[in-house]
Amino acid sequence: MINKILIANRGEIAVRIIRACKELGIKTVAVYSEADKESMHVKLADESICIGPAEPLKSYLDIPRIMASIEVSSADAVHPGYGFLSENPKFAQIVEVSKKIFIGPSSETLALIGDKIRAKEVAKKVGIPLVPGSDGPVDFQKALDIAKEIKYPLVVKSAGGGGGRGIRVVYDEKELREKLPLAMQESKSAFGDDRVYIEKYLVNPKHIEVQVLADRYGNVIALGERECSIQRRYQKLVEEAPSASITEEQRKMLEEMAVEFCKAINYVGAGTVEFLMDQEGNFYFMEMNGRIQVEHPVTEMITGIDIVKEQIKIAQGERLSIKRVERQGYAIELRINAEDPNTFLPSPGRIDKLFLPGGPGVRVDTHIYCGYKIPPFYDSLIAKLIVWGATREEAINRAKRAIEEFIIEGEGLRTNIDFHKRLLATREFRTAKHHVRFLEEMLL
């Protein structure tokens, strides 16, 4: 049994994990950079350890410092949250070798799904459709040859990672010649791997993902799908569950494909299998994320399942206790970022006035409080507003009401709250006609 967990992360996800641990009776250890000394996760944890200066490479991404903190605190396990080291196979392997528990899939599994080309090979073997493209990494000549077969536009993607890094859309040979080396360079910088591959660029697809849980005894269950089509530069801003764009038959098919993929790689833990849906309703495998997702609360809201608790239970060797998933209503998550609502440029600062919305069907996941100074060194996400409604219309109306109540003010501080107000008022979102490029069109 796990008695103490070190959370190798910060911000709202660290707070979220601490809360789950407290309900399970598990002690927690927070790690923090010098810039995060006053963060809420430090205040809520049973213990806290400073791991270095503000720069992530010298703190949250510094594996020796994290491992030293695990040893000093005598933690049994480490929860990596999302981002930072959450999908780093090397970190997971070091934790495994040290006889501690990594709350996530094995290092071997992380290495497999982290390599997008290998992951696509597995998907192909289990019969999941793939977007037409290269079977492996490409150089310019190979990319040129494939482009002649599948035609432009194309998208260049990093083989070694995700999150929108290393992605370039290419409309002709001239752009391919210019953008391929840029994608390789960004991929090398972000993931230490300059391999890229190419796929046919789907025009205005939808982004649909399936949440799964799997134990070490071969039991895998799908908790349903989420739609994450409101994005900017491949970064999600709004998520909802279930998707209003697919049928029950399509839902069942996606869940079956996700489960088969997980079984094929002996997946253990919480994870997400992601798909793109084209305008004709065809689905294509995109990738698998081996971590808790930012958007996991919308699935929790419609299923009543605490995904973080299930992660921890699986990690300490328990069998899946969930035999059947019952979904009710609709949930929507709005990511609240400290950024200009028009330019999307980061806009951190001190919070002098704060009011969090409440009422029936409203949840706010955050680490901020009045007087907190948002540091400029990390992701701009500062809160998540999640709402539930018996119908999608009710969920949207509740989101509109709640976002009107949400107040975050401070000198020099701006948030994207006004952006969400504009989005929720659009006809396209209300009628579920949005797609992954809708935000670009909306902002034109």
C-alpha positions as CSV (number, residue, x, y, z in Angstrom):
1,M,0.0,0.0,0.0
2,I,1.1,3.6,-0.7
3,N,1.5,5.7,2.4
4,K,3.1,8.8,1.0
5,I,3.1,10.3,-2.5
6,L,5.5,13.0,-3.8
7,I,3.8,15.2,-6.4
8,A,6.4,16.1,-9.0
9,N,4.4,19.0,-10.4
10,R,2.9,22.4,-9.5
11,G,-0.3,24.5,-9.9
12,E,-3.8,23.2,-10.1
13,I,-2.9,19.6,-10.9
14,A,-0.8,19.4,-7.8
15,V,-3.7,20.7,-5.7
16,R,-6.0,18.2,-7.5
17,I,-3.7,15.2,-6.6
18,I,-3.3,16.4,-3.0
19,R,-7.1,16.4,-2.6
20,A,-7.4,12.9,-3.9
21,C,-4.6,11.7,-1.6
22,K,-6.2,13.2,1.4
23,E,-9.5,11.4,0.7
24,L,-7.5,8.2,0.4
25,G,-5.7,8.8,3.7
26,I,-2.3,9.1,1.9
27,K,0.3,11.6,3.0
28,T,1.6,14.1,0.4
29,V,4.9,15.8,-0.4
30,A,4.9,19.0,-2.5
31,V,8.0,20.0,-4.4
32,Y,8.3,23.7,-5.5
33,S,10.6,26.1,-7.1
34,E,11.7,29.4,-5.5
35,A,9.0,31.1,-7.7
36,D,6.3,28.8,-6.3
37,K,7.0,29.2,-2.6
38,E,3.6,30.8,-2.0
39,S,1.6,28.4,-4.3
40,M,-1.4,26.7,-2.8
41,H,-0.1,23.2,-3.4
42,V,2.8,24.0,-1.0
43,K,0.3,25.1,1.6
44,L,-2.0,22.1,1.3
45,A,0.6,19.3,1.3
46,D,1.7,17.6,4.5
47,E,5.4,18.3,3.6
48,S,7.1,20.5,1.1
49,I,10.6,20.6,-0.4
50,C,12.2,23.4,-2.4
51,I,13.9,21.9,-5.5
52,G,15.6,24.9,-7.0
53,P,15.2,28.2,-8.9
54,A,12.3,29.2,-11.1
55,E,13.7,27.8,-14.3
56,P,12.0,24.4,-15.0
57,L,15.2,22.8,-16.1
58,K,16.7,23.6,-12.7
59,S,13.6,22.5,-10.7
60,Y,10.6,20.6,-12.1
61,L,12.5,19.0,-14.9
62,D,15.6,18.2,-12.9
63,I,15.4,14.5,-12.3
64,P,18.2,14.2,-9.7
65,R,16.6,16.9,-7.6
66,I,13.2,15.2,-7.8
67,M,14.7,11.8,-6.9
68,A,16.6,13.3,-4.0
69,S,13.3,14.8,-2.7
70,I,11.7,11.3,-3.0
71,E,14.5,9.8,-0.9
72,V,14.6,12.6,1.7
73,S,10.9,12.5,2.2
74,S,10.7,8.7,2.3
75,A,7.8,8.8,-0.2
76,D,6.6,5.5,-1.5
77,A,5.5,6.8,-4.9
78,V,5.6,9.8,-7.2
79,H,2.7,11.3,-9.1
80,P,4.0,13.3,-12.1
81,G,0.7,15.0,-13.0
82,Y,0.7,16.3,-16.6
83,G,3.5,18.1,-18.5
84,F,7.1,18.3,-17.1
85,L,8.3,14.7,-16.4
86,S,4.9,13.0,-16.7
87,E,5.7,11.2,-19.9
88,N,9.4,11.0,-19.6
89,P,10.5,7.3,-19.9
90,K,13.9,8.0,-18.4
91,F,12.3,9.5,-15.2
92,A,9.8,6.6,-14.9
93,Q,12.7,4.1,-15.3
94,I,14.8,5.7,-12.6
95,V,11.8,5.7,-10.3
96,E,11.2,2.0,-11.1
97,V,14.9,1.1,-10.5
98,S,14.8,2.9,-7.1
99,K,12.0,0.6,-6.0
100,K,9.5,3.5,-5.8
101,I,6.1,3.5,-7.5
102,F,5.6,5.7,-10.6
103,I,1.9,6.5,-10.8
104,G,1.5,6.0,-14.5
105,P,2.4,3.5,-17.2
106,S,5.7,1.7,-17.2
107,S,8.8,3.3,-18.6
108,E,8.7,0.8,-21.5
109,T,5.1,1.8,-22.3
110,L,5.9,5.5,-22.1
111,A,8.8,5.0,-24.6
112,L,6.5,3.2,-27.0
113,I,3.6,5.7,-27.0
114,G,6.0,8.6,-26.8
115,D,7.4,7.5,-30.2
116,K,4.5,8.6,-32.4
117,I,5.7,6.4,-35.3
118,R,5.8,3.2,-33.1
119,A,2.4,4.1,-31.7
120,K,1.0,4.3,-35.2
121,E,2.4,0.9,-36.0
122,V,0.6,-0.6,-33.1
123,A,-2.7,1.2,-34.1
124,K,-2.3,-0.2,-37.6
125,K,-1.8,-3.8,-36.3
126,V,-5.0,-3.7,-34.2
127,G,-7.0,-2.3,-37.1
128,I,-7.3,1.4,-36.2
129,P,-7.5,3.6,-39.3
130,L,-4.5,6.0,-39.8
131,V,-4.3,9.2,-41.7
132,P,-2.5,8.6,-45.0
133,G,1.1,9.5,-44.7
134,S,4.7,8.2,-44.1
135,D,5.3,4.8,-42.3
136,G,8.3,6.3,-40.5
137,P,10.5,9.3,-40.2
138,V,11.3,11.3,-43.4
139,D,13.9,13.5,-44.9
140,F,13.1,16.0,-47.5
141,Q,13.4,13.7,-50.5
142,K,11.2,11.0,-48.9
143,A,8.7,13.6,-47.8
144,L,8.6,14.9,-51.4
145,D,7.9,11.5,-52.8
146,I,5.1,10.8,-50.3
147,A,3.6,14.2,-51.0
148,K,3.2,13.3,-54.7
149,E,1.2,10.3,-53.6
150,I,-1.1,11.7,-51.0
151,K,-1.2,15.3,-52.3
152,Y,-1.1,18.6,-50.5
153,P,-1.9,20.0,-47.9
154,L,0.3,18.0,-45.6
155,V,1.2,18.3,-41.9
156,V,4.7,17.7,-40.5
157,K,4.7,16.2,-37.0
158,S,7.3,15.4,-34.4
159,A,8.0,11.6,-33.8
160,G,9.2,12.2,-30.3
161,G,6.4,14.2,-28.6
162,G,3.1,16.1,-28.8
163,G,1.5,19.2,-27.4
164,G,1.7,21.0,-30.7
165,R,5.5,21.1,-30.8
166,G,7.2,20.4,-34.1
167,I,4.0,20.7,-36.2
168,R,3.9,22.5,-39.5
169,V,1.1,22.6,-42.1
170,V,2.5,22.6,-45.6
171,Y,0.5,23.6,-48.8
172,D,3.1,23.1,-51.5
173,E,6.7,22.0,-52.3
174,K,8.2,25.4,-51.5
175,E,6.7,25.4,-48.0
176,L,7.8,21.8,-47.5
177,R,11.3,22.8,-48.3
178,E,11.1,25.7,-45.8
179,K,9.1,24.1,-43.0
180,L,10.5,20.6,-42.7
181,P,13.9,21.7,-41.3
182,L,12.1,24.1,-38.9
183,A,9.9,21.3,-37.6
184,M,12.9,19.0,-37.2
185,Q,14.7,21.8,-35.3
186,E,11.8,22.5,-33.0
187,S,11.3,18.7,-32.4
188,K,15.0,18.4,-31.5
189,S,14.8,21.3,-29.1
190,A,11.6,20.2,-27.4
191,F,12.1,16.4,-27.3
192,G,15.8,15.8,-28.0
193,D,14.6,13.9,-31.2
194,D,14.7,15.5,-34.6
195,R,12.7,12.8,-36.4
196,V,9.5,13.9,-38.1
197,Y,6.8,12.2,-40.2
198,I,4.2,13.5,-42.5
199,E,0.4,13.0,-42.9
200,K,-2.3,14.2,-45.1
201,Y,-3.7,17.4,-43.6
202,L,-7.4,16.9,-42.7
203,V,-9.4,20.1,-43.4
204,N,-11.4,21.2,-40.4
205,P,-11.5,17.9,-38.5
206,K,-12.8,17.4,-34.9
207,H,-10.6,16.2,-32.1
208,I,-12.1,13.3,-30.2
209,E,-10.4,11.4,-27.4
210,V,-11.3,8.4,-25.2
211,Q,-10.4,8.2,-21.5
212,V,-9.3,4.8,-20.4
213,L,-8.3,3.0,-17.2
214,A,-6.3,-0.2,-17.1
215,D,-5.0,-2.3,-14.3
216,R,-1.9,-4.7,-14.2
217,Y,-4.2,-7.7,-14.6
218,G,-5.3,-7.0,-18.2
219,N,-8.6,-5.3,-17.3
220,V,-9.2,-2.2,-19.5
221,I,-12.3,0.0,-19.4
222,A,-13.3,3.1,-21.4
223,L,-14.9,5.9,-19.5
224,G,-16.2,7.6,-22.7
225,E,-15.1,10.3,-25.1
226,R,-14.3,14.0,-24.9
227,E,-14.3,16.5,-27.7
228,C,-11.4,19.0,-27.6
229,S,-11.9,20.8,-30.9
230,I,-11.6,24.4,-29.6
231,Q,-7.8,24.9,-29.9
232,R,-5.3,27.6,-30.6
233,R,-2.0,26.5,-32.1
234,Y,-2.8,22.9,-31.1
235,Q,-3.4,23.8,-27.5
236,K,-6.8,23.0,-26.1
237,L,-8.9,25.7,-24.6
238,V,-12.3,24.1,-24.2
239,E,-13.3,20.5,-23.7
240,E,-16.6,18.7,-23.3
241,A,-18.0,15.3,-22.6
242,P,-19.7,13.6,-24.3
243,S,-19.2,14.9,-27.8
244,A,-22.4,16.2,-29.4
245,S,-20.9,15.4,-32.8
246,I,-20.9,11.6,-32.8
247,T,-23.6,8.9,-32.6
248,E,-23.9,6.1,-30.0
249,E,-22.6,3.7,-32.6
250,Q,-19.5,5.8,-33.3
251,R,-19.0,6.1,-29.5
252,K,-19.0,2.4,-29.0
253,M,-16.6,1.9,-32.0
254,L,-14.1,4.5,-30.6
255,E,-14.2,2.9,-27.1
256,E,-13.6,-0.6,-28.6
257,M,-10.6,0.7,-30.6
258,A,-9.1,2.5,-27.6
259,V,-9.5,-0.6,-25.4
260,E,-7.9,-2.8,-28.1
261,F,-5.0,-0.4,-28.4
262,C,-4.4,-0.5,-24.7
263,K,-4.5,-4.2,-24.5
264,A,-2.0,-4.5,-27.4
265,I,0.6,-2.5,-25.4
266,N,-0.3,-3.9,-22.0
267,Y,-1.1,-0.5,-20.8
268,V,-1.5,0.2,-17.1
269,G,-2.9,3.3,-15.5
270,A,-5.1,6.2,-16.7
271,G,-4.6,7.3,-20.3
272,T,-6.2,8.8,-23.3
273,V,-6.4,7.5,-26.9
274,E,-6.9,10.4,-29.3
275,F,-8.5,10.5,-32.7
276,L,-9.3,13.0,-35.5
277,M,-12.7,12.9,-37.2
278,D,-13.0,14.2,-40.7
279,Q,-16.0,16.0,-42.2
280,E,-17.4,12.7,-43.5
281,G,-17.4,11.1,-40.0
282,N,-14.3,8.9,-40.5
283,F,-12.0,8.4,-37.5
284,Y,-8.2,8.3,-37.6
285,F,-5.7,7.4,-34.8
286,M,-3.7,10.4,-33.6
287,E,-1.8,9.4,-30.5
288,M,-2.0,8.1,-27.0
289,N,-1.2,10.2,-23.9
290,G,0.1,8.2,-20.9
291,R,-0.9,10.6,-18.1
292,I,-3.7,12.4,-16.5
293,Q,-5.1,15.0,-18.9
294,V,-5.9,18.6,-18.1
295,E,-9.4,17.9,-19.2
296,H,-10.1,14.8,-17.1
297,P,-12.7,16.7,-14.9
298,V,-15.4,16.7,-17.6
299,T,-15.3,12.9,-17.7
300,E,-15.4,12.8,-13.9
301,M,-18.5,15.1,-14.0
302,I,-20.5,12.8,-16.2
303,T,-19.4,9.5,-14.7
304,G,-18.9,10.3,-11.0
305,I,-15.6,8.5,-11.2
306,D,-12.5,10.1,-9.5
307,I,-9.9,9.4,-12.1
308,V,-6.9,10.5,-10.0
309,K,-8.0,8.1,-7.2
310,E,-8.3,5.3,-9.7
311,Q,-4.8,6.1,-10.9
312,I,-3.4,5.7,-7.4
313,K,-5.4,2.5,-6.6
314,I,-4.1,0.9,-9.9
315,A,-0.5,2.0,-9.0
316,Q,-0.7,0.2,-5.7
317,G,-1.8,-3.0,-7.4
318,E,-5.6,-3.0,-7.0
319,R,-7.8,-4.5,-9.6
320,L,-10.2,-2.2,-11.5
321,S,-13.4,-2.0,-9.4
322,I,-15.4,-0.3,-12.2
323,K,-17.3,-2.9,-14.1
324,R,-19.8,-0.6,-15.9
325,V,-19.7,3.1,-16.7
326,E,-22.9,5.1,-16.4
327,R,-22.8,8.5,-18.0
328,Q,-25.3,11.2,-17.3
329,G,-25.6,14.7,-18.8
330,Y,-23.0,16.9,-20.3
331,A,-19.9,18.7,-19.0
332,I,-17.9,21.5,-20.4
333,E,-14.4,22.7,-19.2
334,L,-13.1,26.2,-19.9
335,R,-9.4,26.7,-19.3
336,I,-8.7,30.1,-17.6
337,N,-5.3,31.4,-18.6
338,A,-3.4,34.4,-17.5
339,E,-3.1,35.9,-20.9
340,D,-4.5,38.7,-23.1
341,P,-7.9,37.6,-24.4
342,N,-7.2,39.2,-27.8
343,T,-3.5,38.5,-28.5
344,F,-3.2,35.4,-26.2
345,L,0.1,36.7,-25.0
346,P,1.0,35.7,-21.3
347,S,-0.1,38.4,-18.8
348,P,0.9,37.3,-15.3
349,G,0.7,39.4,-12.2
350,R,-0.6,39.7,-8.6
351,I,-4.3,38.8,-8.0
352,D,-5.9,41.7,-6.0
353,K,-9.5,40.7,-6.5
354,L,-10.9,37.2,-6.9
355,F,-14.3,35.7,-7.1
356,L,-14.8,32.0,-8.0
357,P,-18.2,31.0,-9.4
358,G,-20.4,28.5,-7.6
359,G,-23.9,27.0,-7.6
360,P,-25.3,23.7,-8.8
361,G,-23.2,21.8,-11.3
362,V,-20.2,24.2,-11.1
363,R,-16.6,23.1,-10.2
364,V,-13.4,25.2,-10.2
365,D,-10.0,23.5,-10.1
366,T,-7.3,26.1,-9.3
367,H,-4.3,26.9,-7.2
368,I,-4.8,30.7,-7.1
369,Y,-6.1,32.9,-4.3
370,C,-6.4,36.6,-3.5
371,G,-2.9,38.0,-3.0
372,Y,-1.2,35.3,-5.1
373,K,1.3,36.4,-7.6
374,I,1.2,34.4,-10.8
375,P,4.8,33.7,-11.8
376,P,5.8,34.3,-15.4
377,F,8.0,31.2,-15.8
378,Y,5.4,28.5,-16.4
379,D,2.3,27.6,-18.5
380,S,-0.4,30.3,-18.3
381,L,-3.1,28.0,-17.1
382,I,-4.4,29.3,-13.7
383,A,-7.8,27.7,-13.3
384,K,-10.3,25.4,-14.9
385,L,-14.1,26.1,-14.8
386,I,-16.1,22.9,-15.2
387,V,-19.8,22.8,-15.4
388,W,-22.4,20.1,-15.7
389,G,-25.9,20.1,-17.2
390,A,-28.6,17.5,-17.8
391,T,-28.5,18.6,-21.5
392,R,-25.8,20.3,-23.5
393,E,-27.9,23.4,-23.8
394,E,-28.1,23.6,-20.0
395,A,-24.4,23.0,-19.7
396,I,-23.7,25.9,-22.1
397,N,-26.1,28.2,-20.3
398,R,-24.6,27.3,-17.0
399,A,-21.1,27.9,-18.4
400,K,-22.2,31.3,-19.5
401,R,-23.6,32.1,-16.1
402,A,-20.6,30.9,-14.3
403,I,-18.0,32.6,-16.5
404,E,-19.9,35.9,-15.9
405,E,-19.4,35.4,-12.2
406,F,-15.6,34.6,-12.5
407,I,-13.6,37.6,-11.5
408,I,-9.8,37.7,-11.5
409,E,-8.3,41.2,-11.3
410,G,-4.9,42.7,-10.6
411,E,-2.4,45.3,-11.7
412,G,-0.9,44.2,-15.1
413,L,-2.9,40.9,-14.9
414,R,-5.2,39.9,-17.7
415,T,-7.1,36.6,-18.4
416,N,-8.9,35.0,-21.2
417,I,-12.3,35.1,-19.5
418,D,-13.7,37.6,-22.1
419,F,-12.6,35.2,-24.8
420,H,-14.7,32.4,-23.3
421,K,-17.7,34.7,-23.1
422,R,-17.4,35.4,-26.8
423,L,-17.0,31.8,-27.7
424,L,-20.0,30.6,-25.7
425,A,-22.1,33.1,-27.5
426,T,-21.2,31.8,-31.0
427,R,-23.8,29.9,-33.0
428,E,-21.1,27.4,-34.2
429,F,-20.3,26.3,-30.6
430,R,-23.9,26.2,-29.5
431,T,-24.8,24.0,-32.5
432,A,-21.6,21.9,-32.2
433,K,-20.5,22.9,-35.7
434,H,-17.0,24.0,-34.5
435,H,-13.7,22.2,-35.5
436,V,-10.0,22.5,-34.7
437,R,-9.6,25.6,-36.9
438,F,-12.8,27.3,-35.7
439,L,-10.9,29.6,-33.2
440,E,-8.6,30.8,-36.0
441,E,-11.7,31.7,-38.1
442,M,-13.4,33.3,-35.1
443,L,-10.5,35.6,-34.5
444,L,-10.0,36.7,-38.1
